[in-house]
Amino acid sequence: MRDERAAQFQAVFRTGLPYVLQSLRRLGVRERDVEDVTQEVFLAVYPRLGDYDPSRPLRRWLFGFARRMASDYRKRASVQREVLDDAQEPRDQGAAADERLGDQAQRRLLLRALDALDQRSRETFVMYYLDDTPTPEIAAELGDSEDAVTSRLRRAVEKVTAEVQRLQRKAAPR
């Protein structure tokens, strides 16, 4: 039984690691802390392996853990002062929506713009626009109505758009 559980965990880890790393970055975990928070995610996953329903997508199940750990991280990080640098972030191997943007600077700009959102809006935005999660599934995962999710998405898009424009104006040569 123990060997079977270890094999199951290894499979989940191998399959889910790139996605968890990518999700944590998208959810606001700073690059220097991504590996530590990823470890926290998989430490939480291991005892809950028996709860996983294989009829559900693994990525969505792992996203729930990543979402909670990123939320805890941001609560801890909110009391810290940090200077952001423009160091290039490592590329994940998947070709998700934000990576299809093609330009590293645009990805960094999007991640910085996402920092303007509150945690719940950021999670909703990431799930819908970057992970292609349907609205009903987001509502179920977050315990919200579909109307609330749709409304939050609309406000998040407005805020991200305004923040991108602000960041572009700030970076534009004068």
DALINKA-V847286 format. One record per residue. RES is the residue in one letter. SS is DSSP state (a for helix, b for strand, c for the rest). PSI is psi in degrees with one decimal (NA if undefined). D_FIRST is the distance of its C-alpha to the first C-alpha in whole Angstrom. Layout:
res = [RES & RES]
ss = [SS & SS]
psi = [PSI & PSI]
d_first = [D_FIRST & D_FIRST]
//
This chain:
res = [M & R & D & E & R & A & A & Q & F & Q & A & V & F & R & T & G & L & P & Y & V & L & Q & S & L & R & R & L & G & V & R & E & R & D & V & E & D & V & T & Q & E & V & F & L & A & V & Y & P & R & L & G & D & Y & D & P & S & R & P & L & R & R & W & L & F & G & F & A & R & R & M & A & S & D & Y & R & K & R & A & S & V & Q & R & E & V & L & D & D & A & Q & E & P & R & D & Q & G & A & A & A & D & E & R & L & G & D & Q & A & Q & R & R & L & L & L & R & A & L & D & A & L & D & Q & R & S & R & E & T & F & V & M & Y & Y & L & D & D & T & P & T & P & E & I & A & A & E & L & G & D & S & E & D & A & V & T & S & R & L & R & R & A & V & E & K & V & T & A & E & V & Q & R & L & Q & R & K & A & A & P & R]
ss = [c & a & a & a & a & a & a & a & a & a & a & a & a & a & a & a & a & a & a & a & a & a & a & a & a & a & c & c & c & c & a & a & a & a & a & a & a & a & a & a & a & a & a & a & a & a & c & c & a & a & a & c & c & c & c & c & c & a & a & a & a & a & a & a & a & a & a & a & a & a & a & a & a & a & a & a & a & c & c & c & c & c & c & c & c & c & c & c & c & c & c & c & c & c & c & c & c & c & a & a & a & c & c & a & a & a & a & a & a & a & a & a & a & a & c & c & c & c & a & a & a & a & a & a & a & a & a & a & a & a & c & c & c & c & a & a & a & a & a & a & a & a & c & c & c & a & a & a & a & a & a & a & a & a & a & a & a & a & a & a & a & a & a & a & a & a & a & a & a & a & a & c & c & c]
psi = [-42.4 & -41.8 & -38.0 & -43.0 & -42.4 & -41.5 & -40.9 & -43.6 & -43.2 & -40.5 & -43.4 & -43.4 & -50.6 & -44.2 & -40.0 & -17.2 & -52.6 & -39.9 & -42.0 & -44.2 & -48.4 & -43.9 & -42.2 & -39.3 & -44.8 & -29.5 & 7.5 & 9.4 & 126.3 & 150.0 & -40.7 & -18.4 & -4.2 & -44.5 & -41.0 & -43.9 & -33.9 & -41.9 & -41.3 & -40.0 & -51.7 & -25.5 & -32.4 & -31.5 & -44.2 & -52.0 & -13.5 & 8.7 & -36.7 & -18.8 & -15.3 & 130.1 & 107.3 & -13.9 & -13.9 & 149.2 & 133.8 & -41.9 & -41.2 & -37.0 & -45.9 & -33.6 & -36.3 & -43.1 & -45.7 & -40.9 & -46.5 & -42.2 & -38.5 & -37.8 & -46.1 & -42.6 & -47.6 & -32.1 & -41.5 & -42.3 & -20.8 & -19.7 & -5.8 & 146.0 & 133.6 & 138.9 & 122.2 & 139.3 & 168.7 & 30.2 & 140.7 & 129.8 & 144.7 & 147.2 & 135.7 & 162.1 & -19.4 & 154.8 & 69.9 & 174.6 & -47.0 & -27.3 & -21.8 & -8.3 & -27.0 & -38.1 & 125.4 & -39.6 & -37.4 & -37.8 & -45.3 & -40.2 & -44.7 & -46.1 & -38.8 & -39.1 & -35.8 & -23.9 & -20.1 & -14.3 & 150.0 & 165.1 & -45.6 & -41.7 & -38.7 & -45.3 & -45.1 & -46.0 & -48.3 & -46.5 & -44.0 & -54.2 & -29.5 & -28.3 & 0.1 & 37.7 & 128.1 & 149.9 & -45.3 & -36.0 & -36.5 & -45.6 & -43.9 & -43.3 & -40.8 & -7.0 & 34.1 & 168.1 & 159.5 & -35.9 & -40.9 & -41.1 & -45.9 & -43.5 & -43.1 & -40.1 & -43.9 & -47.8 & -38.1 & -42.3 & -43.6 & -44.1 & -42.1 & -42.2 & -45.9 & -39.4 & -39.2 & -45.5 & -41.4 & -45.1 & -38.0 & -40.8 & -41.7 & -36.5 & -15.4 & 138.2 & 144.7 & NA]
d_first = [0 & 4 & 5 & 5 & 6 & 9 & 10 & 11 & 12 & 14 & 15 & 17 & 18 & 20 & 21 & 22 & 24 & 27 & 27 & 26 & 29 & 31 & 31 & 31 & 35 & 36 & 35 & 37 & 35 & 37 & 36 & 36 & 34 & 31 & 29 & 29 & 28 & 26 & 24 & 24 & 23 & 20 & 19 & 19 & 17 & 14 & 14 & 15 & 13 & 12 & 16 & 16 & 18 & 18 & 22 & 23 & 24 & 21 & 25 & 26 & 23 & 23 & 26 & 26 & 24 & 27 & 30 & 29 & 28 & 32 & 33 & 32 & 33 & 37 & 37 & 37 & 39 & 42 & 43 & 43 & 46 & 45 & 48 & 46 & 47 & 47 & 45 & 43 & 40 & 37 & 37 & 33 & 33 & 33 & 36 & 36 & 39 & 40 & 40 & 42 & 45 & 45 & 47 & 45 & 48 & 47 & 43 & 44 & 47 & 45 & 42 & 45 & 46 & 43 & 43 & 46 & 44 & 42 & 39 & 38 & 41 & 39 & 36 & 37 & 39 & 36 & 34 & 37 & 39 & 37 & 34 & 36 & 34 & 36 & 38 & 36 & 33 & 34 & 35 & 32 & 30 & 33 & 34 & 38 & 40 & 41 & 44 & 43 & 41 & 44 & 46 & 44 & 44 & 47 & 48 & 46 & 47 & 51 & 50 & 48 & 51 & 53 & 51 & 51 & 55 & 55 & 53 & 55 & 59 & 58 & 57 & 60 & 63 & 66]
//
